[in-house]
Amino acid sequence: MSTSSLRVEKVVTEGMFALDGGEWEVENNNYVIGNDDEVFIIDAAHQAEPIMDAVGDRTVLGVICTHAHNDHITVVPELLASYGAPVYVHPEDQVLWDKTHPEVDHEDLSDGQVFEIDGAEIKVLHTPGHSPGCCCLYIPSIDVLISGDTLFNGGPGATGRSFSSFDTIIESIREKLLPLPGQTVVYTGHGDSTTIGDEAPHLDEWIARGH
């Protein structure tokens, strides 16, 4: 384990997820990754105030969105107005981004892209399936994966709506996530955290059940 002061703080917010004409009330996990001086915000769901409270007076280096479903990007405009830091989204989720923030610009994420903070690397893993541009963020120095809605405690993210694919999310999980060290803690977009080691043995079960 690194002696770095880098840490991950979870901020839970509540609101509506809307897609394909339906709406569902959800709780989202947002994350603030950093040290005492600077941070990255991961996802921007529902309410800005709890996220900003977690940031405090630290410098925000960027807002990284794991994907562009509305419940993960709700308060991007408020965070932009407060911090002026760049917002990052994978370009394959532009169609979803435009459903919520068509007038808001963002920077593009790419597979293998690396952000640096407190001497540590945050590596972008493009993991399509839940949406075309879904990404996870891997921080090897502290054995952490921010999985967004790609991998949950108990299985893959939902794939029953527009722009999603079960076969694709299974391939993403098999190729990009399960090879990570078993002790890697998985901080999910909704619900409880898990580890790669706890989830890896169940891949065939997920494939058999189809979700």
C-alpha positions in Angstrom: 0.0 0.0 0.0 1.3 3.4 -0.9 2.2 5.9 1.8 0.6 8.6 -0.3 -2.0 10.9 1.3 -4.3 10.2 -1.6 -7.8 9.2 -0.4 -11.2 8.5 -1.8 -14.3 10.1 -0.3 -17.8 8.9 -1.2 -20.7 11.4 -1.5 -24.2 9.9 -1.9 -26.9 12.0 -3.6 -30.5 11.3 -4.5 -32.6 12.1 -7.6 -34.1 10.9 -10.8 -32.7 8.7 -13.6 -34.5 9.3 -16.9 -34.2 7.4 -20.1 -36.4 5.9 -22.8 -39.4 7.8 -21.5 -39.2 6.4 -17.9 -38.0 7.8 -14.6 -36.6 6.0 -11.6 -35.6 7.4 -8.2 -32.0 6.5 -7.5 -29.1 7.1 -5.1 -25.8 7.8 -6.7 -22.3 7.5 -5.4 -20.1 10.5 -6.4 -16.4 10.4 -5.4 -13.8 13.0 -4.4 -10.3 11.7 -5.0 -7.3 13.7 -3.7 -5.3 14.9 -0.8 -5.6 17.9 1.6 -4.8 20.4 -1.3 -6.3 19.2 -4.6 -8.9 16.8 -5.9 -10.7 15.3 -8.8 -14.5 15.0 -8.6 -15.9 11.7 -10.1 -19.5 12.1 -11.4 -21.8 15.0 -10.7 -25.2 13.5 -9.6 -28.4 15.3 -8.4 -27.2 17.9 -5.9 -24.0 20.0 -6.1 -23.9 21.1 -2.4 -22.9 17.8 -0.8 -20.2 17.3 -3.4 -18.9 20.9 -2.8 -19.1 20.3 0.9 -16.8 17.3 0.5 -14.4 19.3 -1.6 -14.2 22.2 0.9 -11.5 24.7 0.0 -9.4 22.3 -2.0 -8.5 23.0 -5.6 -10.6 21.0 -8.1 -8.4 19.7 -11.0 -11.3 18.3 -13.0 -14.7 16.6 -13.0 -14.5 13.1 -14.6 -17.8 11.6 -15.6 -17.9 7.8 -15.7 -20.6 8.1 -18.3 -23.3 10.5 -19.5 -26.6 9.1 -18.2 -28.4 12.1 -16.7 -28.1 10.9 -13.1 -24.3 11.0 -13.3 -24.0 14.5 -14.9 -26.9 16.4 -13.4 -25.0 19.2 -11.7 -22.1 19.6 -14.1 -23.1 23.2 -14.8 -23.1 24.1 -11.1 -19.7 22.6 -10.6 -18.4 24.4 -13.7 -19.7 27.7 -12.4 -18.1 27.1 -9.0 -14.7 25.7 -10.0 -14.1 26.4 -13.7 -12.3 23.1 -13.9 -12.5 20.9 -17.0 -15.2 18.3 -17.3 -14.3 15.0 -19.0 -16.7 12.6 -20.8 -16.0 9.8 -23.3 -17.0 11.0 -26.8 -19.0 7.8 -27.5 -21.5 9.1 -24.8 -22.1 12.4 -26.6 -25.6 11.3 -27.7 -26.5 10.8 -24.0 -24.7 14.0 -22.9 -26.8 16.0 -25.4 -30.0 14.7 -23.9 -29.1 16.5 -20.6 -26.6 19.3 -21.4 -26.6 20.0 -25.1 -25.2 23.5 -24.6 -22.4 22.5 -22.2 -19.0 21.7 -23.6 -16.6 19.1 -22.2 -13.2 17.5 -22.7 -13.0 14.0 -24.1 -11.9 10.9 -22.2 -9.9 8.2 -24.0 -8.9 4.7 -23.1 -5.6 4.6 -21.4 -5.6 8.3 -20.6 -3.8 9.1 -17.3 -4.5 11.8 -14.8 -2.0 12.5 -12.1 -2.6 13.7 -8.5 -0.5 13.4 -5.4 2.1 11.5 -7.3 -0.4 8.8 -8.2 -1.9 7.9 -11.6 -5.6 7.6 -12.3 -5.9 5.5 -15.5 -9.0 5.6 -17.7 -10.4 2.2 -18.8 -13.0 2.5 -21.5 -15.6 -0.2 -20.6 -18.6 0.1 -22.9 -21.8 -1.9 -22.4 -24.0 0.0 -19.9 -23.5 2.9 -22.3 -21.1 3.3 -25.3 -18.8 5.6 -23.5 -18.7 4.1 -20.0 -15.4 4.4 -18.3 -13.8 3.1 -15.1 -10.9 4.8 -13.3 -8.1 2.7 -11.9 -5.7 3.9 -9.3 -3.1 1.2 -8.8 -1.1 2.9 -6.1 -4.0 2.6 -3.7 -5.7 -0.5 -5.1 -8.9 1.3 -6.1 -11.2 1.1 -9.1 -14.0 3.6 -9.6 -16.4 1.4 -11.7 -19.3 3.8 -12.4 -22.2 1.6 -13.7 -20.0 -1.0 -15.3 -19.5 -3.3 -12.3 -21.5 -3.5 -9.1 -21.5 -5.6 -6.0 -23.2 -8.6 -7.4 -22.8 -8.2 -11.2 -22.6 -6.0 -14.2 -24.5 -2.8 -14.8 -27.9 -2.7 -16.4 -28.1 -3.2 -20.1 -31.8 -3.3 -20.9 -32.1 0.3 -22.2 -31.1 2.3 -25.2 -27.4 2.4 -26.2 -26.6 -0.6 -24.0 -25.4 -4.2 -24.7 -25.0 -7.1 -22.3 -22.5 -8.9 -24.5 -20.4 -5.7 -24.6 -20.4 -5.1 -20.9 -19.4 -8.7 -20.2 -16.5 -8.3 -22.6 -15.5 -5.1 -20.9 -15.6 -6.6 -17.5 -13.7 -9.8 -18.6 -11.0 -8.0 -20.6 -10.5 -4.8 -18.6 -11.6 -5.3 -15.0 -11.3 -8.9 -13.8 -7.5 -9.1 -14.7 -6.9 -6.4 -12.0 -5.5 -7.6 -8.7 -8.0 -9.3 -6.5 -7.5 -6.9 -3.6 -8.6 -4.0 -5.8 -11.5 -2.2 -4.0 -14.3 -1.4 -6.4 -16.2 1.8 -5.7 -19.4 1.6 -7.6 -21.8 4.2 -9.1 -24.7 2.9 -6.9 -24.8 0.8 -3.8 -22.1 -0.9 -1.8 -18.4 -1.3 -2.7 -16.9 -4.7 -3.5 -13.5 -6.1 -4.6 -12.3 -7.6 -7.9 -11.6 -10.8 -6.0 -15.1 -11.1 -4.7 -16.7 -10.5 -8.1 -14.4 -12.5 -10.5 -15.6 -16.0 -9.6 -19.2 -15.1 -10.6 -18.7 -14.2 -14.3 -20.1 -17.4 -15.6 -23.2 -17.0 -13.4 -23.8 -13.5 -14.8 -23.5 -14.8 -18.3 -26.0 -17.7 -17.6 -28.6 -15.4 -16.1 -28.2 -12.7 -18.8 -27.8 -9.7 -16.6 
